[in-house]
Amino acid sequence: MADAAALKFTLTATTGLMGAPTFRCNGVLKPGGAVEVENAEITQALPPPHGVTPITGPSGRWGNDIFNNQENLGIIITGGVASPPAQVVMRVECGFQFPEKGALKAGETLKGRGSFPNQGQPMEDVPAELKLS
């Protein structure tokens, strides 16, 4: 389980393949399970305006009970993405799991897996990295 202190984090998820979409998120894991998201986006090596998809109004939650698996730390980030051409904002949910070995500490990096949507297509079981500071 996590320490009582808030921890800054950077979460990145990508297949590592050239041109593949990448999910990036920065924020703070707060005591009690809230996630304060500073920035969340999905990027891909595509010509503008398609290369960066910001996730608007992001929020989240975290803990060992997110995915009914007490052995893993779960993080869920939700928000909206504008879908062209009408720029209709669609709700998105991105979920990640990391093996946890005790209290979280600043300076720690956890490796796990997760999923996120990319232009309506699910990116599932993608390698993810959670850096804590």
Helices and strands as residue ranges (DSSP letters): E 7-14, E 22-29, E 34-43, E 52-54, E 56-63, E 72-83, E 88-99, E 109-118, E 121-132
